[in-house]
């Protein structure tokens, strides 16, 4: 093994990975207010001598870009991750085990954002530090970006404001405001599996419209509930056909029945309610057109529209994104696969089809022709199962963080080139 590679591998500090992850978990970073964690990351990466740039996406929402200049003549690699957490830590009905603050049990760190995806930043930090400690000078620039608003949120109905603006808003700002790179690795929670793309998604709303009355004279109203129950069953029954219509060698189409809302919980005497909204999450392998998916959903709903004409049934889309995929032959894939095999002593695994049914900021980067993969330390539980949440909520293994840092460092050497 090359002596510089050995030096890089030895320089990664697992305990520092664990401590930085806990620090990050203990800094609240809810969507819409990521400033505190952005400031922390700017300070930490400045410690490595990196040039820091802040991009204000919205008030109290800054992207952080840290640059380690290369010696010249090499490719530019971007290591990127999102600052926001998927929940706030005080959301209702999160369930037993979920915790906002960090805790540690041996090699495992628990807490909001630990897996998705605060643990990626210590891995980036240690990768860059290890290169410096080993005296490795890269030819190309190495960039680290911490972005706001990645988690899957969309403003709809009464849910308006910065808290609900997500789905890649920070990365879209990143690439439309000057960031340029040849390759990207995003440390999303893949369980150390290489992921070559993501499905696109459409958030849809289906509404059954009734006529409101009060309980004592409910017979005079028009009840939207029975029809909505049939809509829900029809959507569940639709998924196998949806998957048949959208086959893909890597990715799996999926239909999620995500939420239902309507009526007045604070005044249940308003019975029946005037309307019920059902919210769907449709995951579609690329390529697809929005109008194509709208027609497919309309096919499902058409028989139900004909039933009970007094209960109108409407549908609309309120947020969407195309997916992306890159070839396994892309340099960023090959570099990461080679690095993984050096670090782990076995070939790199690739994600299973269902893992592609998530969003990532690689979608925004791909639109600007920056080929990227997701590969990160989270997304695997203490039992070995690949999932976001276990009995104690989010979890990440500290050894995985350190090993991930080693993979990132070796991939950077291969992609950016090493100056003599």
Buried (B, 14 or more C-beta within 10 A) or exposed (E): EEEBBEBBBEBBBBEBBBBBBBBBBBBBBBBBBBBEBBBBBBEBBEEBEBEBBEBEBBEBBBBBBBBBEBBEEBBBBBBBBBBBBBBBBEEEEBEEEBBBEBBBEEBBBBBBBBBBBBBBBBBBBBBBBBBBBBEBBBBBBBBBBBBBBBBBBBBBEEEEEBBBBBBBBBBBBBBEEEBEBBBBBBBBBBBBBBBBBBBBBBBBBBBBBBBBBBEEEBEEBBBBBBBBEBBBEBBEEBBEBBBEBBEBEBBBBBBBBEEEBBBEEEEEEBBBBBBBBBBBBBBBBBEBEEEEBBEBBEEBBEEBBEEBEEBBBEBEBEBBBBBBBBEEEBBBBBBBBBBBBBBBEEEBBBBEBEBBBBBBBBBBBBBBEBBBBBBBBBBBBBEEEBEBBBEBBBBBBBBBBBBBBBBBBBBBBBBBBBBE
